[in-house]
Amino acid sequence: MSKKICLISDHHLCINPRLWKEAFLYEKEGFVVVVITMWQSADLLRRDKDMIRGHNIEYKCYLNMIPGQLPPLSRFFYRLRKRLAGEAQRFLKFGTGWAISYAPELLIREALCENADLYAAHLECGFFAGRVLVKEGKKVSFDFEDWYSKDYLTRDRAVKLLSDLESFALKNGTFCTAPSTSMAAALRHTYQSSCEITVIYNSFPDEEFSENSFHKPKKNNTKYSLIWTSRTVGTGRGLETLVQALEKLQIPIELHIIGKCANGYEEILRSKWPYFQGHELIFHDFIAHKDLLKEIAKYDLGLAIENKEPANKNTTISNKIFQYLLAGIKVLATDTEGQKEIAAYFKGFVNIVAVDQPEEWKNQIESIILAKNQANFEDVKKIYTENFSWPAQEEKLIKLITEAI
C-alpha cells in the first residue's frame, strides 16, 4: 500500500501556494495525500475545489467557519474564544493555541485520526499541532514559510509561544524547510541550532509558462506599466514610498495593483496619487493563480518592494519575484536580505533599491524605462531553471521525503 502524507494548515488551499505545490508533488510521487485545513470563505472554498479538480487529493476541514455553514452560537463561541485568548496575550503575555487559531485542538484530533506516515506542518497552527503530533510519536516536517515569531508583531500575537514552537520544530522535526538561505541562516543563529534547513524557493511549476504568459515589449505610444501583486493590499508594503518616487518621475507610467485592498486603503492611495505627472493608478480584483502569470506578463516592471521590518520580511523571498521572473518582466526590489540573495543571480534584470529612499527609486525606474540594452532573457531563464525553478525545488523535496519515510 502507498504511504500516506497528511498536510496540515489553517488557510485555504488556494491562498497557500507552498501547501498546494507540496501536496501536488506528493500526489505525483504516488503517495496517498490528505490536506486538512480550516474553511472560512465560500468563495475561497470554491477556488480550492477548482484547484484540486482532477487531482487525487482528499481535502478535509477540521473547522468550517463559513458564515451560514456553522451554527451561529458555535461560530460565536470560536470567535469569542480567540478574541479572549488574544486579550490574554495582549495584557498578561499568556500565549495559548487559541491566540494562534480558532480551534487547533480540532486540527490535532482530525490529524491523529489519519494515522499518516508523515505529517507536513504549515503555518502557525500547523506548528502548534505538529508539536503535539511529534509528542504522540508521529513523524512531522515543518515548513518555515515565514519566520512566524518575527512577523505581524502586534501585542496580541503569541510571540513567545511561536518562538517555542520554532525551536521545537528545529530540534524535533523530521526535516525543516524555509524559503531562503537568508531565513535559514537567521533561524539557525537565533536558536543556536545545527539543524539542516533545506531551502525550498517560492517558485511555481514551469508548465505554467507558455507563449501567452511571456512578456512582449510595448509599442512606443503606450505608457510604461508597473505591476504590484499581493493577497492583501494595505499600508506598510512600500506603496507609500513608491508614491513619493512617482511624484518626482516625469515619464508617465501606469501602476496596476492586483489584490484585495484593506478597508479604505484604495481611497487613501488614490487621494495621494500624483495624477499631475500623468501617472495612472489601476486596481484589479483577486486573480486566480492559473490566470495570474498570463496577467503579469502584460506589464513591463514587477515591484517587489518589501520592508526590512519585521525580520521575517527582511529574510523571506516573496512569491511575486519568482512570478515576475517566470513571466519575463524586469524586477524592482528593495534591498532585503532575501531579495538581494535573488538579485545576485540576475544582474540587470532584478534591480535593487534601498528601502524608504524615494529619490533612488525614481532614478532606478527612470533608468530601467530608458535603458536601451535589454537583459538577455535566455540567460535569465537558464539561471532561473537551474537554481529556482519548481522542478529544482521538487528534487530537494523528493530527496527529503524519500529519506523520511
N, C-alpha and C positions, 0 to 999 in steps of 0.2 A: 504493500500500500504506500501511496505517496505520503510524504511527511507534510505536516500542517504548520503554516506560519500564520499567526494572528497579529494584525497590526492594530494598535490602539491609539486613539486620539480623542479630542472632543470638538474638532472642527469638521465642517462639511468637506467631503472629498474634493469637490471642485475648487475649493479655495485653499487647498493644502497640497501643492504640487509634489513636494517630496514624498508625501504619503502615497499618492496615486502612482507616481513613477515607480516607487519601490514595489507596490502591490502588483503592477502590471509586469514587472520584471520577474517576480517570484512566480506568477502565473505562467509566464513564458517558459520558465525553467522547470515546470512540471509539478510545482508544489500545490497543495490544497491551500487556498488563500481565503482568509476571513478578515474583514475590516469591521471594527467596532468603533462607532463614533456617537456623538450626540447630534440630534437634529433640532434646529431652531428656526428654519425658514422653509416654507413650502416651495418658494422659487428656487432656492439653492438645492433642495432635495430633488426637484425636477432636473436640475442640471447635473446633479450627481448621477441620477439614473440614466440620463442621456450619455454620460461619460463612460459608464460601465456596460452599456448595452453591447452585447456581442462578446463580453468577457465572462470567463468562468470564475467570478469572484462573488463570494457571499458577503452581502453588505447589511450589517445589523446596527441598530441603535440601542444604546443602554438607557437612554432617556430621550423621549420625544417632547421637546418644549415648543413645538409649533403651535401658535395660538389656534384654539378650537380643536386640537387633537389630543389634549390632555385635560382632565377635569380642572376647572378654574381654581378650585381650592388647592389641588395638588400643585399646580403651576405657581400659585401664590406662595405656597409653603417653600418651594425650592428657591424662588427669587428672594423671599424674605430671609431665609437661612443664609444665603450667600451674602446678602447685604449686611446682616448682623456679623457674619464672620469677617467681612471687610472692615466693619467698625471696630471689632475686637483687635484686628491687626493695627488699625489706624491709631487707636488710643492706648491699647495695652501691649502692643507689639507681640500679640499672641496669634501665631500663624497656624491655620488648620487647612486641610484639604478643601474645605468648603470656601475658603478665601480664594482658591485657585479655580474651582469649577463648581457647578451646581450639585453634582452627586457622584464624586469619584468612587464612593463605596459601591455604587451600582455598576460602574465600569469594571471594578475588581471582580465582583460576583459574576458578571457576564463573561469576563475573560477566563476566569478559572473553569467555568463550565465547558470551554472549548478544549481544554487539556491539550494545548498545542505543543509542538516540538520546539518552537521558538516564538517568543513574543517580541514585536518591534515597537518600542515606546516612542511616541511622537508628542511634542508639545508638553506643556507643564503638567496637565492632568495625566498624560501618559507616563511621565516620570514618577508622579506620585503613585499611580497604580503599579508601575514597574517595580518600585521598591518592595511593595507587598508581595508581588509575584516572585521576586528573587528569594524573599524570605520563606516563601512556600515551596522553594526548591525548583522553580522554573528557570529556564534559560531566557534571558531578556537582553536584547540590544537596545541601545539608547542613541537617538539621533538628536544632537545639539543643533537643531535647525536655527535656533537663536541661543544667545547666552542669556538664559531666562532671568537669572538673578541680577543681570546688568541691563535690563530693558524695562521700559514703562515704569520708571521709578517714582510712583506715586505713594502716598503714605499708607494707602490700604493694600499695597502689594506685599505679599508674604515673602520678602526678600531673604530672610534668614532661612525659612523653610526651603525655598528654591535652591539656595546655596547648599544646604544639607543634601538635597536630592541630587544635585550635580556632583557633589563629592562622592556620594554613594554610587552613582552611575559609573564614575571613572574607576572606582575600586572593584565594583562587582558586576559590571556589565559583561555580557558575553563578547560584545565588541561595541565600540563607540564610533560615531561619525560626526563630522562637522562640515560646514560649507566653505571653509577657507583654511589655509595654512596659518593665517594670522590668528584666527579664533582658536585653533587647536593649540598653538603655542601659548596663547594667553591663558587658556584653561589649565594647561599643564603647569604653568608658572604660578597661577593663583592658588591652585590646590596642591602644589608641590607633588605632582603626580608623574609617574613614569609611564603611565598608561599610553599605549599606542592609539592615537585617534586618527582614523582614516578620513581623508578629505574627499567628500563627495560634492563636487561643484553643482550649483543650481542650474545646470543646463537642461536642454529639452531634447526629446527624440529627434534625430536627424530626418526621419521620414516626413516630418512636418515641412521640411524645405521643399520648395518647388519653384518653377519659373515665376509663378504668380505671387510668391512670397519673397521675392528678391527685389531690392531697391533698384529703381530705374531713375536716372537723372532727370530733373525737372527741366522744362523749357525755360528759356531766358525771361519770358514775360510773366512767370509765376513767382510768388513770394517764396523765400526760403522757409522751410517748415521745421519746427521743433516738436518733439513728442515727449510727453511725460506720462507714465502709466503706473498706477498703483491700485491696490484693492480699496484703500481709503485715501481720500484727498483732504488735507487739512493743514493746520499750522505746524511749524517746526520741521517741514520737509524740504526746505530750501527754496520754495517758490517765492518767498518774500525777497530773498537776495536776488533772485532772477529778475523780479520786477524792477529792482533798483538798477540792475545791469542794463535792462532794456530801456530804461529812461534815458540812458546815455548813448544807446545804439541808434544810429541814424539810418541804417539799412532796414527797411520794413520787413518784418517777419510775421509768421503765424505760429502761435503756440497752441497745440492740441493736447488736451488733458483727458485721459481715459480713466474712469473710476468713479466711485461713489463719493460725493462730497459730504463732509460733515455738515451738520445743520448750520446754515447761514454762511458757509465758507465761500461758496460761489459768489454771493453778493459782495462779500468783503474783498475778494480778489478783483472782481470787476470794478469796484469803487477805486482801487489803487492802480488799475491798469493804465499804462502810458499810451493811450489811444492817439495822443498828439504826435507821436513818432510814426504813426501809420501802422502800428502793430495790431494784429488781430488775436483775439482770445476765443477759443472754441472748445466747448465741453462735450464729451461723449460719455454715454452711459456705459455700464459694465459690458464688456465684450467677452463672449465665451472663449475659452482657451483655444479651441480648434480654429477660431477665426482671427485670433489676435496677431499672429505672425504676419499674415497677409495684410492686416491693417497697418501694423508698424512699418512695413516695407514701403508704404506710401509716402513716408516722411524722409527728411534729409538728415536730421541730427537727433539722436536719442539722449535724453537727460537722465543721468544717474547722480542726482545732486543730494546725496545723503549728508547728514551732520556727523560730527565726531562724538557727540554725546547723545545718549549714554554709550558705554563701552561696547555694547552689542552692535550699535550702528557703525562704530569705528572698525570693528573686526570682521563683520559679515560681508558677503558679496550678494547683492540683491539679484532676484530672478531677472529683472529687466535688462541688466547689462548683457546677459547672455542672449536674451531675445533680440536685442539691438544688433549684436554681432551676427547672429544667425540670419537676420533679415538683411544684412549687408549695409547697414547705415552707420555712419560715424557716431562716436560717443563723446559727450562732455561729462566728465565725472569729477566729483570732489576728491580731495586728497586723503581719504580714509585709508587705513592700513590695508583693508580688504581690497579696495578698488585699485590701489597702487600695485597690488600683487598681480592684478589682471593687466593693467596698463603696461607693465614691464614687458609683456609679450607682444603688445600691439602698438608700437610707437608710430605716431602719425595717424592712427585710427581711433585709439582711445586717448583723449586729450584731458589732462589733469589740471584742475584749478583748485586754489586754496578755498577752504570753507569761509563764508562771510566776507568775501573780497569782490564786491560787485564790479569794480573797475577792471580787475583781472578777468572776470567772467565776460564782460563786454568786449575786451580786447581779444580774448580767445575765440569767442563766437564770430567776431568780425573777421579774424584771421582764417577761420575754417570756411566761412562763406566765400571769401575772396581767393582762397587757395587755388592755384592753377594745377599744382602737382597732386593728383589724387593717389591715395594709397592703393596698392595693388591688392584687390580683394582675393585673388587666387592665393597670394601669400598668407593673407589673413585667415582664409578658410583652412589652409593646410595646418597652420599653428593651432587653430581652434579644434580641428578634428583630432589632432594628436594628443592635445592636453585637456581640452574642456568639453568635448562632445559628450553626449549622453552614452553612446557605446563605450567610450573610455571609462566613464563612471560605472557602467554596468559591470565591466570586467573586475573592478575593485570590489563591488558588492557581491558578485558571484564567488570570488575567492573567499570573502569573509563568511558567506553563508555556507559554503562547502566545508570550511574548517569548523564551523559552529555545530552543524548537525549532519 
